[in-house]
Amino acid sequence: MMTYRDLRAFLDDLGSELLRVSAPLDPKFEVAGVLREAAALGRPVLFEQVPDRPGVRIAGNLLASRRLAAKALGTSEDKLFEVYAERGARGLAPEIAAEVPVQEIVHHNPPDVGALLPLLTHHANDAAPFLTCGMVLARDPATGMRGMGVHRMMYKGGNRFGILLANPPLSLYLANAERTGKSLEVAIALGVDPAMLLASIVKTGPLGPDKMEVAGSLRGAPVELARALTVDLDIPARAEVIIEGRVLPGLREPEGPFGENTGAYFTNESPVVEVTAITHRRDFIFPALVPWTADVDTLLQLAGGAELLRQLKSQVRGVIDLELVPGTSSFAAVAVVKNCPPHEVRRLIHLALNLDRRLKVLTVVDDDVDPRNPREVAWAMSTRFQPARDTVVVDGCEGYIIDPSSSGGSGSKIGFDATRGSGKAFDKIDMPPAAVAKARAVLAELGCVSG
């Protein structure tokens, strides 16, 4: 398998697939605009010039397709879920770095973070620039356990950010620190290799491997760690930028509005990070991830979809595939079954809706339906589903924090059984395989690519 030591190695290996933008674009709206349009094409982008910041570049859409995610893990698209789940369940211990490129340039107590970093403003009504793909590292003050995750951060000016800490483990770490009246030390790694970013959102559980060990397993080589300069944490030595700081105890301030992965704006009362140092490589590459794009869809597919599929396969016979519906922030999914009786489909619906607190809409189809083809899923819903007979509604559920439809923190969930049952009436029309192969050969000779 191909191993990428850092973001630069991955970008170098993309070759002509990488779109290079030479014109200097404004980090306010313009960069995000290009990334959103290019994400629809599944293309990664490198902005080679940033206004008023000589040598600095911006890279985005690095996981804008399953193919790119497979490349990051050194596998094929058809093995992506399998490889991600298998490697994510084990670990490879990190090692001490022989050199620390991310500390080539050091800024202690920077008075104006915005003057150092090309912070992006994404959407028309965003309250400020936001960090969207910072890998936040911290240690639990109660147990010493290391944790990391991706949490949005709103730039508040000077040396402060608001940080949305709605999910464990870092939300628990902060609660443990605040119980003793202390701040929580954090380091935010920006510009890591894609496999490491994927590791930061793996669902490992309290008894699972350390996420830094998972990162090593996913990338096929140990992560090289070094000591941060102003906080008691280890950092990835080959990141592009590290922000060191402390989450201040007991302080909550408005954070947002921000255009979230739901495709809607969300505001919260959130903790505040005070920056103590910024270190970076010479001519650093700043990472970008635009919410509600294919980039996010791929991350969520692997973070939530692969794990949910593993759990469902282990508990319901006949489950063979799962697709989180793009653009839904993993709130909707399509499950595929083979030879699964109706009562097992019902159990599958109840189980899936309870296993994943994000998931609120599940459609179950047979293995003759491609879950990644909206036309085929819509066909199954139109011809194999009857609302009064095949709908499962679960009320009184916990609402997900960024779901704008969740009222007062509560919500409901729904499942649709769009499987064929039995009988020839549900058979899907098809053509003889030989005729299909002939048609594709003819189109290929005419220079057409058959999907």
Stockholm file with secondary structure:
# STOCKHOLM 1.0

chainA/1-451         MMTYRDLRAFLDDLGSELLRVSAPLDPKFEVAGVLREAAALGRPVLFEQVPDRPGVRIAGNLLASRRLAAKALGTSEDKLFEVYAERGARGLAPEIAAEVPVQEIVHHNPPDVGALLPLLTHHANDAAPFLTCGMVLARDPATGMRGMGVHRMMYKGGNRFGILLANPPLSLYLANAERTGKSLEVAIALGVDPAMLLASIVKTGPLGPDKMEVAGSLRGAPVELARALTVDLDIPARAEVIIEGRVLPGLREPEGPFGENTGAYFTNESPVVEVTAITHRRDFIFPALVPWTADVDTLLQLAGGAELLRQLKSQVRGVIDLELVPGTSSFAAVAVVKNCPPHEVRRLIHLALNLDRRLKVLTVVDDDVDPRNPREVAWAMSTRFQPARDTVVVDGCEGYIIDPSSSGGSGSKIGFDATRGSGKAFDKIDMPPAAVAKARAVLAELGCVSG
#=GR chainA/1-451 SS CCCCSSHHHHHHHHGGGSEEECSCCCTBTHHHHHHHHHHTTTCCEEECCCTTCTTCEEEECTTSSHHHHHHHHTSCGGGHHHHHHHHHTSCCCCEECSCCGGGSEEEESCSCHHHHSCCBBCSTTCSSCEECSCEEEEECTTTCCEEEEECCEEEEETTEEEECCCSTTHHHHHHHHHHTTCCEEEEEEESCCHHHHHHTTCCCCTTSCCHHHHHHHHHTSCCEEEECSSSSCEEETTCSEEEEEEECTTCCEEEEEEECTTSSEEEEEECEEEEEEEEECTTCEEEECCSSSHHHHHHHIIIIIHHHHHHHHHHSTTEEEEEECTTSTTSEEEEEESSCCHHHHHHHHHHHHHHCSSCCEEEEEETTSCTTCHHHHHHHHHHHCCHHHHEEEEEEEECCTTCTTCBTTEEEEEEEECCCCSSGGGCCCCCCHHHHHHHHHHHHHTTCCCC
#=GC SS_cons         CCCCSSHHHHHHHHGGGSEEECSCCCTBTHHHHHHHHHHTTTCCEEECCCTTCTTCEEEECTTSSHHHHHHHHTSCGGGHHHHHHHHHTSCCCCEECSCCGGGSEEEESCSCHHHHSCCBBCSTTCSSCEECSCEEEEECTTTCCEEEEECCEEEEETTEEEECCCSTTHHHHHHHHHHTTCCEEEEEEESCCHHHHHHTTCCCCTTSCCHHHHHHHHHTSCCEEEECSSSSCEEETTCSEEEEEEECTTCCEEEEEEECTTSSEEEEEECEEEEEEEEECTTCEEEECCSSSHHHHHHHIIIIIHHHHHHHHHHSTTEEEEEECTTSTTSEEEEEESSCCHHHHHHHHHHHHHHCSSCCEEEEEETTSCTTCHHHHHHHHHHHCCHHHHEEEEEEEECCTTCTTCBTTEEEEEEEECCCCSSGGGCCCCCCHHHHHHHHHHHHHTTCCCC
//
